[in-house]
Amino acid sequence: MYTIEMAYAHMRQLQELANRSRAHQPAAAKRADKVHARVGKKR
């Protein structure tokens, strides 16, 4: 039997994993923004 409590606990786990993966992204996102900005300026 799959209870609401189990579903909620699983959702929290997924949210924590998502937050951890986001912690590594800002630097990569900033790099991507700079690359896109450069491409825009060249045009």
C-alpha positions as CSV (number, residue, x, y, z in Angstrom):
1,M,0.0,0.0,0.0
2,Y,1.3,3.4,-1.0
3,T,0.3,6.1,1.4
4,I,0.2,9.9,1.1
5,E,3.0,10.0,3.7
6,M,5.2,7.8,1.6
7,A,4.5,9.9,-1.5
8,Y,5.3,13.1,0.4
9,A,8.5,11.6,1.8
10,H,9.5,10.6,-1.8
11,M,8.6,14.1,-3.1
12,R,10.8,15.7,-0.4
13,Q,13.7,13.4,-1.4
14,L,13.4,14.4,-5.0
15,Q,13.2,18.1,-4.0
16,E,16.4,17.8,-2.0
17,L,18.2,16.1,-4.9
18,A,17.0,18.9,-7.2
19,N,18.3,21.6,-4.8
20,R,21.7,19.8,-4.6
21,S,22.0,19.7,-8.4
22,R,21.0,23.4,-8.6
23,A,23.9,24.3,-6.3
24,H,26.3,23.1,-9.0
25,Q,24.5,24.9,-11.9
26,P,24.9,28.7,-11.3
27,A,28.5,28.8,-12.5
28,A,27.6,26.8,-15.6
29,A,24.5,29.0,-16.2
30,K,26.6,32.2,-15.9
31,R,29.1,30.8,-18.4
32,A,26.2,29.9,-20.8
33,D,24.8,33.5,-20.4
34,K,28.3,35.0,-21.2
35,V,28.6,32.8,-24.3
36,H,25.1,33.8,-25.5
37,A,25.9,37.4,-24.8
38,R,29.1,37.2,-26.9
39,V,27.3,35.5,-29.8
40,G,24.7,38.3,-29.6
41,K,27.4,41.0,-29.7
42,K,29.2,39.5,-32.7
43,R,26.0,39.7,-34.8
